[in-house]
Amino acid sequence: MKGKSLRTREPLIFEKSSEGAVGFQLPALDVPQVDPEQTWDSELVRGEIEELPEVTEVEVVRHFHRLSQWNYSVDEGLYPLGSCTMKYNPRINEELARLPGFTQVHPLQPEGQVQGALQLMWELEQALLAVTGMARVTLQPAAGAHGELTGMLMIRKALQDRGEARRRVLIPDSAHGTNPASAVFAGFQVVELASTAAGTLDLAALQRELDGGDVAALMITVPNTLGVFEPQIAQAAAMLHEKGAFLYMDGANLNAFVGKASPGKMGADALHINLHKTFSTPHGGGGPGAGPVAVSSLLEPYLPVPVVEKREGRLILDYQRPKTIGKVRSFYGNFGVLVRALAYICSLGRNGLVAMAEAAVLNANYLRKALQEHYHLAFDSPSLHEVVFDDSWQKPYGVSNMDIAKRLLDYGFHAPTVSFPLVVHGALMIEPTDSESLTELEAFAEAMRAIAREAQEQPELLKTAPHTTPVRRLDEVRAARKPVLRWQREQGEG
Ligand SMILES: *Cc1c(COP(=O)(O)O)cnc(C)c1O
């Protein structure tokens, strides 16, 4: 359990400053000193740096070390943030991504000198083609949402090529939140499709919208954000193709079915894959990631440039693609993430990847079973890699999903995703990932069961949680609306 000490506040480094404190002192100069004012344009020379904290070396080290311990990370324990796939990142990936042969290449080096880097990109593409059953892949997009935008721009260009200006993109209410944003960014207009009572795509609603005309594509999240597999994708694909529309598949959570089901066979025209999730790269705090997009042969001509090609036994970067949408990122994408993904794929192998997907699904279902008598299951449909509960059984005691999430921090776990997906009121979305052992799953389930009991017996305890963290509940609205990003000495201070 966290909260090892009673120290509840770490002052800002500015507040630790005491006049004359020095971290490290260089020996006196034994060469003639230059006067900076004489050497550079004096306007550019800064004299004193105002308010620079004066602190000793040990103060600096302890300050940042303490702050680092207040973070929660995948390396500390189960991190059940639904849809985010916060799995363990094997250290071998890091070793390989740091090999000088990869870190020291320059993106503008001639192809002949970087055959190894190109080979890595080529092999990663082949691996992604094998698991998706698609025609080609671009590795360029920097994250999942960026992949969505790239895919939708390709669809727009393909439609333009046919002389069509279709505007509408259909998105089920169980889609990931980034999907509508990406469609709008790519110049489309979003039409929401209500799900069936089972939480899946409503084919009748799809047909109605298709009959209404002007549909460019359907963007479908697989498995959807309820953790439910869509059983009718092939049918939906046929209906879309019949009307000349495209099927965009959000495959960010490929970890649920990699090696088990093939998006290509289901009829997807484009899908993005989150390498940082399924194929393991540390990805908290917004980066870095990689969101390759796999496309059908129909969309292949529109891929961003460059594309790695094999010509006479050599690998080249092909920019000569007249129908390309252009570049979506500088150079070739987040190369370090590509190295990690291929390392992960190679170290697991084909059977290992399948076992990984099975473990991800098994772990989610273990928690589903362990908790379904204590928390209300939002949907009855069998779940894949994540499970969505809601707070309707705790509501009568005045306890919300947020209170449950906050109380979990006292038990030493990261909170699950709350209030998403939007189709579930008071949602608690739990994704344990494949990395967790039975012991860790049980410890988490035990904490959740204890919280369910507390909700009935001592609801105040939950409403005022967390009790053991350095900071308690923050005013999130104020933090977003009126952020204080820079320390300033208050009147009368110091
Ligand atoms: C995480 C996720 C995304 C967005 O990916 P980013 O890399 O965060 O941009 C999109 N769709 C689904 C289903 C996701 O889980």
The ligand as an ORCA input file, in Angstrom:
! r2SCAN-3c Opt
* xyz 0 1
  C      -6.245      4.661    -27.336
  C      -7.275      4.588    -28.376
  C      -7.311      5.523    -29.430
  C      -6.402      6.737    -29.493
  O      -5.047      6.396    -29.558
  P      -3.922      7.490    -29.210
  O      -2.642      6.778    -29.464
  O      -4.129      7.845    -27.772
  O      -4.127      8.656    -30.100
  C      -8.250      5.366    -30.417
  N      -9.146      4.353    -30.371
  C      -9.153      3.446    -29.360
  C     -10.159      2.324    -29.377
  C      -8.231      3.531    -28.329
  O      -8.250      2.641    -27.342
*
